[in-house]
Amino acid sequence: MLKTLCAALVLFGATTLAARAEDAPKKDIVEVAVEAGKFKTLAAALKAAGLVDTLKGEGPFTVFAPTDEAFAKLPAGTVESLLKPENKEKLVAVLTYHVVPGKVMAADVVKLTEAKTVQGGKVTIAAKDGKVKVDGANVVTTDIKAKNGVIHVIDAVILPK
């Protein structure tokens, strides 16, 4: 009986570990974003800024990722201007303002009032009535896991102050 119980516990433990390994994300933040299909502008901007390798790195990172629709809300010509080589420094500042060091899941984000970004500035975070805003942008999807962090989708591009 004891042998059977021990064998069952070992089997349960191995199955649980295997299930956890299967649940672990295998793709990095960039791969997850590109695969989603709604971050084409963000992906192009990351490439132009030379930040793809950084966000494919070890991390962990928390990315407040604006959708293509969010970029489309910017004044006409803004994205095209930022993508020009002479504006790379500005583009890097805007993009790194969307990234917070560490893996901050939605349950933790709602407890914050601000977070320091990779750019060096701080984003303001406001949670009210079950909704979260980051610098005024609505968080529309949370906790998209990647092997090197997490993505929270926002509906606007946030700009450093």
Residue frames as a rotation matrix with the C-alpha (Angstrom) as fourth column:
MET 1
0.572 0.820 0.000 0.00
0.820 -0.572 0.000 0.00
0.000 0.000 -1.000 0.00
LEU 2
0.494 -0.465 -0.735 2.78
0.127 -0.797 0.590 2.45
-0.860 -0.385 -0.335 0.94
LYS 3
-0.598 -0.731 0.327 4.68
0.391 0.090 0.916 1.57
-0.699 0.676 0.232 -2.25
THR 4
-0.163 0.643 0.748 1.56
0.979 0.013 0.202 2.22
0.121 0.766 -0.632 -4.32
LEU 5
0.790 0.456 -0.409 0.95
0.545 -0.829 0.128 5.55
-0.281 -0.324 -0.903 -2.59
CYS 6
0.076 -0.863 -0.500 4.58
0.061 -0.496 0.866 6.62
-0.995 -0.096 0.015 -3.10
ALA 7
-0.662 -0.287 0.692 4.46
0.647 0.247 0.721 5.59
-0.378 0.926 0.022 -6.75
ALA 8
0.283 0.866 0.412 1.23
0.950 -0.312 0.001 7.55
0.130 0.391 -0.911 -7.21
LEU 9
0.736 -0.055 -0.675 2.72
0.263 -0.895 0.361 10.66
-0.624 -0.443 -0.644 -5.59
VAL 10
-0.374 -0.925 -0.067 5.86
0.169 -0.139 0.976 10.42
-0.912 0.354 0.208 -7.74
LEU 11
-0.495 0.272 0.825 3.72
0.867 0.207 0.453 9.99
-0.048 0.940 -0.339 -10.86
PHE 12
0.625 0.776 -0.080 1.48
0.778 -0.628 -0.020 12.90
-0.066 -0.049 -0.997 -9.84
GLY 13
0.409 -0.567 -0.715 4.51
0.102 -0.750 0.654 15.10
-0.907 -0.341 -0.249 -9.21
ALA 14
-0.658 -0.675 0.334 6.08
0.367 0.099 0.925 14.20
-0.658 0.731 0.182 -12.57
THR 15
-0.138 0.708 0.693 2.77
0.981 0.002 0.193 14.84
0.135 0.706 -0.695 -14.35
THR 16
0.754 0.420 -0.505 2.35
0.544 -0.831 0.121 18.19
-0.368 -0.366 -0.855 -12.58
LEU 17
-0.034 -0.859 -0.510 5.89
0.031 -0.511 0.859 19.26
-0.999 0.014 0.044 -13.51
ALA 18
-0.698 -0.180 0.693 5.33
0.645 0.260 0.718 18.17
-0.309 0.949 -0.066 -17.12
ALA 19
0.319 0.894 0.316 2.09
0.944 -0.331 -0.017 20.14
0.089 0.303 -0.949 -17.24
ARG 20
0.643 -0.148 -0.751 3.85
0.228 -0.899 0.373 23.23
-0.731 -0.412 -0.544 -15.84
ALA 21
-0.485 -0.874 -0.004 6.62
0.186 -0.108 0.977 22.86
-0.854 0.473 0.215 -18.44
GLU 22
-0.423 0.419 0.803 3.98
0.906 0.176 0.385 22.66
0.021 0.891 -0.454 -21.18
ASP 23
0.642 0.751 -0.151 2.25
0.763 -0.646 0.029 25.78
-0.076 -0.133 -0.988 -19.82
ALA 24
0.076 -0.698 -0.712 5.50
0.336 -0.655 0.677 27.75
-0.939 -0.290 0.185 -19.75
PRO 25
0.885 0.256 -0.388 5.67
-0.221 -0.501 -0.837 30.15
-0.409 0.827 -0.387 -22.70
LYS 26
0.326 -0.773 0.544 8.23
0.741 0.566 0.361 29.17
-0.588 0.285 0.757 -25.30
LYS 27
0.196 -0.186 0.963 8.27
0.828 -0.495 -0.264 32.43
0.526 0.849 0.057 -27.26
ASP 28
-0.680 -0.491 -0.545 9.81
0.699 -0.658 -0.279 35.76
-0.222 -0.571 0.791 -26.33
ILE 29
-0.119 0.666 -0.736 7.94
0.264 -0.694 -0.670 39.06
-0.957 -0.274 -0.093 -26.21
VAL 30
-0.492 -0.118 -0.863 8.77
-0.691 -0.550 0.469 39.99
-0.530 0.827 0.189 -29.81
GLU 31
-0.978 0.108 -0.176 7.68
-0.028 0.776 0.630 36.60
0.205 0.621 -0.756 -31.16
VAL 32
-0.484 0.846 -0.222 4.43
0.764 0.285 -0.579 36.71
-0.427 -0.450 -0.785 -29.18
ALA 33
-0.114 0.419 -0.901 3.65
-0.099 -0.907 -0.409 40.25
-0.989 0.043 0.145 -30.40
VAL 34
-0.698 -0.199 -0.688 4.43
-0.677 -0.134 0.724 39.47
-0.236 0.971 -0.041 -34.05
GLU 35
-0.943 0.329 -0.046 2.38
0.305 0.912 0.274 36.28
0.132 0.244 -0.961 -33.92
ALA 36
-0.390 0.836 -0.387 -0.63
0.471 -0.181 -0.863 38.18
-0.792 -0.519 -0.323 -32.52
GLY 37
-0.364 0.181 0.914 -0.85
0.927 -0.023 0.374 40.13
0.089 0.983 -0.159 -35.80
LYS 38
0.680 0.693 0.241 -2.09
0.659 -0.721 0.214 43.40
0.322 0.013 -0.947 -34.28
PHE 39
0.669 -0.541 -0.509 1.31
0.142 -0.580 0.802 44.88
-0.729 -0.609 -0.311 -33.45
LYS 40
0.508 -0.470 0.721 2.79
0.859 0.216 -0.465 45.36
0.063 0.856 0.514 -36.94
THR 41
0.672 -0.237 0.701 3.56
-0.025 -0.954 -0.299 49.04
0.740 0.183 -0.647 -36.33
LEU 42
0.803 -0.380 0.459 5.15
-0.530 -0.102 0.842 48.28
-0.273 -0.919 -0.283 -32.96
ALA 43
0.601 -0.589 0.540 7.27
0.511 0.803 0.306 45.53
-0.614 0.092 0.784 -34.54
ALA 44
0.515 -0.395 0.761 8.42
0.695 -0.328 -0.640 47.88
0.502 0.858 0.105 -37.32
ALA 45
0.749 -0.199 0.632 9.24
-0.395 -0.900 0.184 50.56
0.532 -0.387 -0.753 -34.75
LEU 46
0.788 -0.473 0.394 11.21
-0.196 0.414 0.889 48.12
-0.583 -0.778 0.234 -32.59
LYS 47
0.501 -0.600 0.624 13.21
0.835 0.524 -0.167 47.10
-0.227 0.605 0.763 -35.66
ALA 48
0.537 -0.252 0.805 13.88
0.371 -0.787 -0.493 50.72
0.758 0.563 -0.329 -36.69
ALA 49
0.756 -0.200 0.623 14.96
-0.587 -0.631 0.508 51.55
0.291 -0.750 -0.594 -33.13
GLY 50
-0.173 -0.859 -0.481 17.27
-0.438 0.505 -0.744 48.55
0.882 0.081 -0.464 -32.90
LEU 51
-0.323 0.123 0.938 15.37
-0.946 -0.012 -0.325 47.18
-0.029 -0.992 0.120 -29.88
VAL 52
0.544 0.582 -0.605 14.31
-0.628 0.760 0.166 43.78
0.556 0.289 0.779 -31.22
ASP 53
-0.090 -0.667 -0.739 17.32
0.133 0.728 -0.673 41.96
0.987 -0.159 0.023 -29.77
THR 54
-0.816 -0.176 0.550 16.82
-0.460 -0.378 -0.804 43.69
0.350 -0.909 0.228 -26.42
LEU 55
-0.048 0.907 0.419 13.20
-0.982 0.034 -0.187 42.53
-0.184 -0.420 0.889 -26.14
LYS 56
0.610 0.123 -0.783 14.23
-0.356 0.925 -0.132 39.06
0.708 0.359 0.608 -27.29
GLY 57
-0.431 -0.898 0.089 16.74
-0.406 0.105 -0.908 39.05
0.806 -0.428 -0.410 -24.43
GLU 58
-0.739 -0.023 -0.673 16.52
0.438 0.743 -0.506 37.44
0.512 -0.668 -0.539 -21.03
GLY 59
0.076 0.791 0.608 14.41
-0.198 -0.585 0.786 40.13
0.977 -0.180 0.112 -19.34
PRO 60
-0.266 0.897 0.353 12.06
0.952 0.301 -0.050 39.89
-0.151 0.323 -0.934 -17.67
PHE 61
-0.998 0.031 0.062 10.16
-0.012 -0.958 0.285 42.81
0.068 0.284 0.956 -19.17
THR 62
-0.113 0.993 -0.046 6.64
0.694 0.045 -0.719 44.15
-0.711 -0.113 -0.694 -18.89
VAL 63
-0.962 -0.188 0.200 5.52
0.273 -0.573 0.773 45.77
-0.031 0.798 0.602 -22.13
PHE 64
-0.023 0.934 -0.357 2.51
0.177 -0.348 -0.921 48.05
-0.984 -0.084 -0.157 -22.40
ALA 65
-0.778 -0.412 0.473 2.01
0.430 0.198 0.881 47.35
-0.457 0.889 0.023 -26.09
PRO 66
-0.175 0.717 -0.674 0.02
-0.527 -0.647 -0.551 49.74
-0.831 0.259 0.491 -28.28
THR 67
0.151 0.347 0.926 -1.91
0.580 0.727 -0.367 48.08
-0.801 0.592 -0.091 -31.10
ASP 68
-0.675 -0.309 0.670 -1.77
0.737 -0.299 0.605 49.16
0.013 0.903 0.430 -34.74
GLU 69
0.287 0.873 0.395 -5.03
0.752 -0.461 0.472 51.03
0.594 0.161 -0.788 -34.08
ALA 70
0.638 -0.133 -0.758 -3.36
0.599 -0.533 0.598 52.89
-0.484 -0.835 -0.260 -31.21
PHE 71
-0.485 -0.871 -0.082 -0.54
0.555 -0.379 0.741 54.03
-0.676 0.314 0.667 -33.49
ALA 72
-0.440 0.395 0.807 -3.15
0.815 -0.202 0.543 55.07
0.378 0.896 -0.232 -36.09
LYS 73
0.620 0.714 -0.324 -4.62
0.782 -0.531 0.327 57.53
0.062 -0.456 -0.888 -33.54
LEU 74
-0.156 -0.751 -0.641 -1.40
0.620 -0.580 0.529 59.58
-0.769 -0.315 0.556 -33.57
PRO 75
0.438 0.285 -0.852 -1.41
-0.345 -0.822 -0.453 62.72
-0.830 0.492 -0.262 -35.71
ALA 76
0.974 -0.006 0.226 -0.81
0.208 0.412 -0.887 62.06
-0.088 0.911 0.403 -39.41
GLY 77
0.588 -0.805 0.080 2.87
-0.172 -0.222 -0.960 61.58
0.790 0.551 -0.269 -40.24
THR 78
0.542 -0.374 0.753 3.98
-0.839 -0.193 0.508 60.96
-0.044 -0.907 -0.418 -36.64
VAL 79
0.712 -0.255 0.655 4.86
0.027 0.941 0.336 57.29
-0.702 -0.221 0.677 -37.08
GLU 80
0.791 -0.408 0.457 6.57
0.554 0.157 -0.818 57.89
0.261 0.899 0.350 -40.42
SER 81
0.585 -0.566 0.581 8.60
-0.465 -0.821 -0.332 60.70
0.665 -0.076 -0.743 -38.88
LEU 82
0.554 -0.343 0.758 9.64
-0.739 0.217 0.638 58.59
-0.384 -0.914 -0.134 -35.88
LEU 83
0.795 -0.196 0.574 10.75
0.287 0.955 -0.071 55.75
-0.535 0.221 0.816 -38.17
LYS 84
0.833 -0.537 0.133 13.28
-0.113 -0.400 -0.909 57.98
0.542 0.742 -0.394 -39.97
PRO 85
0.287 -0.811 -0.510 16.91
0.776 0.509 -0.373 57.21
0.562 -0.289 0.775 -39.07
GLU 86
-0.527 -0.530 0.664 17.52
0.122 -0.821 -0.558 60.77
0.841 -0.213 0.497 -37.89
ASN 87
0.053 0.634 0.772 14.76
-0.819 -0.415 0.397 60.34
0.572 -0.652 0.497 -35.26
LYS 88
0.013 -0.099 -0.995 16.03
0.144 0.985 -0.096 57.03
0.990 -0.142 0.027 -33.88
GLU 89
-0.902 -0.415 -0.115 16.85
0.181 -0.122 -0.976 58.53
0.391 -0.901 0.185 -30.46
LYS 90
-0.558 0.785 0.269 13.30
-0.830 -0.535 -0.159 59.90
0.019 -0.311 0.950 -30.13
LEU 91
0.238 0.643 -0.728 11.83
-0.621 0.677 0.396 56.57
0.747 0.358 0.560 -31.25
VAL 92
-0.405 -0.468 -0.785 13.93
0.319 0.733 -0.602 54.65
0.857 -0.494 -0.148 -28.71
ALA 93
-0.971 0.050 0.235 12.70
-0.229 -0.497 -0.837 57.01
0.075 -0.867 0.493 -25.97
VAL 94
-0.143 0.989 -0.034 9.05
-0.971 -0.133 0.198 56.49
0.191 0.061 0.980 -26.95
LEU 95
0.271 0.265 -0.926 9.36
-0.324 0.930 0.171 52.71
0.906 0.253 0.338 -27.17
THR 96
-0.567 -0.556 -0.608 11.36
0.369 0.489 -0.791 52.22
0.736 -0.673 -0.072 -23.97
TYR 97
-0.758 0.417 0.501 8.75
-0.638 -0.632 -0.440 54.36
0.133 -0.654 0.745 -22.19
HIS 98
0.300 0.904 -0.304 6.34
-0.830 0.405 0.385 51.47
0.471 0.137 0.872 -22.85
VAL 99
0.264 -0.312 -0.913 8.62
0.170 0.946 -0.275 48.96
0.949 -0.082 0.303 -21.07
VAL 100
0.568 -0.075 0.820 8.94
-0.800 -0.284 0.528 48.37
0.194 -0.956 -0.221 -17.34
PRO 101
-0.503 -0.789 -0.353 11.75
-0.615 0.614 -0.495 46.18
0.607 -0.032 -0.794 -15.98
GLY 102
-0.845 0.154 0.513 10.53
-0.332 0.600 -0.728 42.96
-0.420 -0.785 -0.455 -14.38
LYS 103
-0.727 0.665 -0.170 7.45
0.284 0.518 0.807 40.84
0.625 0.538 -0.566 -14.90
VAL 104
-0.880 0.473 0.037 4.47
-0.300 -0.496 -0.815 42.78
-0.367 -0.729 0.578 -13.55
MET 105
-0.737 0.668 0.101 1.26
0.628 0.622 0.468 40.80
0.250 0.408 -0.878 -13.89
ALA 106
-0.243 0.736 0.631 -2.16
0.077 -0.634 0.770 42.51
0.967 0.236 0.097 -13.93
ALA 107
0.608 0.493 -0.622 -2.84
0.608 0.214 0.764 41.56
0.510 -0.843 -0.170 -10.30
ASP 108
-0.084 -0.739 -0.669 0.28
0.936 -0.289 0.201 43.55
-0.341 -0.609 0.716 -9.36
VAL 109
-0.710 -0.172 0.683 -0.28
0.532 -0.767 0.360 46.44
0.462 0.619 0.635 -11.78
VAL 110
0.220 0.923 0.316 -3.60
0.358 -0.378 0.854 47.33
0.907 -0.074 -0.414 -10.13
LYS 111
0.627 -0.053 -0.778 -1.79
0.777 -0.033 0.628 47.86
-0.059 -0.998 0.021 -6.83
LEU 112
-0.438 -0.897 -0.065 0.57
0.867 -0.440 0.232 50.45
-0.237 0.046 0.971 -8.31
THR 113
0.622 0.560 -0.547 0.15
0.361 -0.825 -0.434 54.18
-0.695 0.072 -0.715 -8.84
GLU 114
0.669 -0.472 -0.573 3.25
-0.737 -0.522 -0.430 54.51
-0.096 0.711 -0.697 -10.99
ALA 115
0.727 -0.526 0.442 6.06
0.443 0.851 0.283 52.46
-0.524 -0.010 0.851 -12.47
LYS 116
0.157 -0.775 -0.612 9.55
-0.531 -0.589 0.610 53.41
-0.833 0.229 -0.504 -13.61
THR 117
0.971 0.239 -0.003 10.15
-0.111 0.439 -0.892 52.65
-0.211 0.866 0.452 -17.27
VAL 118
0.357 -0.868 0.346 13.28
0.869 0.445 0.219 51.49
-0.344 0.223 0.912 -19.07
GLN 119
0.331 -0.158 0.930 13.36
0.593 -0.732 -0.335 54.98
0.734 0.663 -0.148 -20.63
GLY 120
-0.737 -0.639 -0.220 13.82
0.541 -0.361 -0.760 56.42
0.406 -0.679 0.612 -17.15
GLY 121
-0.610 0.611 0.504 10.51
-0.614 -0.767 0.186 58.22
0.500 -0.196 0.843 -16.77
LYS 122
-0.890 0.403 0.214 7.54
0.083 0.603 -0.793 57.07
-0.449 -0.688 -0.570 -14.74
VAL 123
-0.608 0.794 0.007 4.16
0.016 0.003 1.000 56.06
0.793 0.608 -0.015 -16.08
THR 124
-0.642 0.507 0.575 1.13
-0.747 -0.246 -0.618 56.79
-0.171 -0.826 0.536 -13.94
ILE 125
-0.797 0.409 -0.445 -1.19
0.202 0.873 0.443 53.89
0.570 0.263 -0.778 -13.25
ALA 126
-0.617 0.686 0.384 -4.81
-0.776 -0.452 -0.440 54.31
-0.129 -0.570 0.811 -12.26
ALA 127
-0.853 0.406 -0.327 -7.12
0.306 0.898 0.316 51.42
0.422 0.170 -0.891 -11.40
LYS 128
-0.722 0.689 0.064 -10.81
-0.533 -0.495 -0.686 52.19
-0.442 -0.529 0.724 -11.01
ASP 129
0.269 0.961 0.061 -13.96
-0.758 0.251 -0.602 50.12
-0.594 0.115 0.796 -11.36
GLY 130
0.483 -0.109 0.869 -12.02
0.214 0.977 0.003 47.13
-0.849 0.184 0.496 -12.67
LYS 131
0.870 -0.213 0.445 -10.34
0.419 -0.158 -0.894 49.15
0.261 0.964 -0.048 -15.41
VAL 132
0.288 -0.860 -0.421 -6.70
0.594 -0.185 0.783 50.16
-0.751 -0.476 0.458 -15.57
LYS 133
0.970 -0.083 0.227 -5.12
0.124 -0.633 -0.764 53.13
0.207 0.770 -0.604 -17.31
VAL 134
0.154 -0.973 -0.174 -1.43
0.846 0.039 0.532 53.69
-0.511 -0.229 0.828 -17.94
ASP 135
-0.789 -0.422 -0.446 -0.70
0.236 -0.879 0.415 57.37
-0.567 0.223 0.793 -18.61
GLY 136
-0.280 0.797 -0.535 -4.32
-0.667 -0.562 -0.489 57.69
-0.690 0.220 0.689 -19.75
ALA 137
-0.464 0.097 -0.881 -4.21
-0.742 0.500 0.446 54.71
0.484 0.860 -0.160 -22.15
ASN 138
0.484 0.718 0.500 -6.71
-0.861 0.491 0.129 51.96
-0.153 -0.493 0.856 -21.40
VAL 139
-0.772 -0.596 0.221 -5.31
-0.565 0.803 0.193 48.51
-0.292 0.024 -0.956 -20.72
VAL 140
0.102 0.888 -0.449 -7.52
-0.993 0.117 0.005 46.35
0.057 0.445 0.894 -22.93
THR 141
0.793 0.051 -0.607 -5.86
-0.079 0.997 -0.020 42.94
0.604 0.064 0.794 -22.57
THR 142
0.410 -0.639 0.651 -3.64
-0.912 -0.269 0.310 41.73
-0.023 -0.721 -0.693 -19.75
ASP 143
0.145 -0.442 0.885 -1.16
-0.604 0.670 0.433 39.01
-0.784 -0.597 -0.170 -18.89
ILE 144
0.942 -0.037 -0.334 -0.10
-0.267 0.520 -0.811 37.82
0.204 0.853 0.480 -22.33
LYS 145
0.639 -0.691 0.338 2.79
-0.219 0.258 0.941 35.68
-0.737 -0.675 0.014 -21.17
ALA 146
0.715 -0.578 -0.394 6.13
-0.388 0.140 -0.911 35.31
0.581 0.804 -0.124 -22.92
LYS 147
0.579 -0.519 -0.629 9.21
0.669 0.743 0.003 33.41
0.466 -0.422 0.778 -21.81
ASN 148
-0.524 -0.846 -0.095 10.95
0.776 -0.429 -0.463 36.69
0.351 -0.317 0.881 -20.95
GLY 149
-0.976 0.173 -0.129 8.08
-0.077 -0.837 -0.542 38.71
-0.202 -0.519 0.830 -19.54
VAL 150
-0.245 0.965 0.096 4.51
0.813 0.258 -0.522 39.79
-0.529 -0.049 -0.847 -20.06
ILE 151
-0.911 0.073 0.406 2.54
0.233 -0.721 0.653 42.02
0.341 0.689 0.640 -22.43
HIS 152
-0.210 0.892 -0.401 -0.40
0.597 -0.208 -0.775 44.21
-0.774 -0.402 -0.489 -21.50
VAL 153
-0.449 0.108 0.887 -2.21
0.853 -0.243 0.461 45.64
0.265 0.964 0.017 -24.54
ILE 154
-0.362 0.317 -0.876 -3.07
0.388 -0.804 -0.451 49.35
-0.847 -0.504 0.168 -24.49
ASP 155
0.347 0.682 0.643 -5.28
0.884 -0.009 -0.468 51.40
-0.314 0.731 -0.606 -26.78
ALA 156
0.993 -0.088 0.079 -3.01
-0.054 -0.934 -0.353 54.44
0.105 0.346 -0.932 -27.17
VAL 157
0.162 -0.987 -0.009 0.65
0.662 0.115 -0.741 55.28
0.732 0.114 0.671 -27.62
ILE 158
0.883 0.075 -0.463 2.00
0.430 -0.523 0.736 56.83
-0.187 -0.849 -0.494 -24.43
LEU 159
0.462 -0.711 0.530 4.68
0.312 -0.429 -0.847 59.49
0.830 0.557 0.024 -24.68
PRO 160
-0.202 -0.628 -0.752 7.47
0.960 0.024 -0.278 60.38
0.192 -0.778 0.598 -22.25
LYS 161
0.844 0.509 -0.170 6.91
0.537 -0.806 0.250 63.54
-0.009 -0.302 -0.953 -20.26
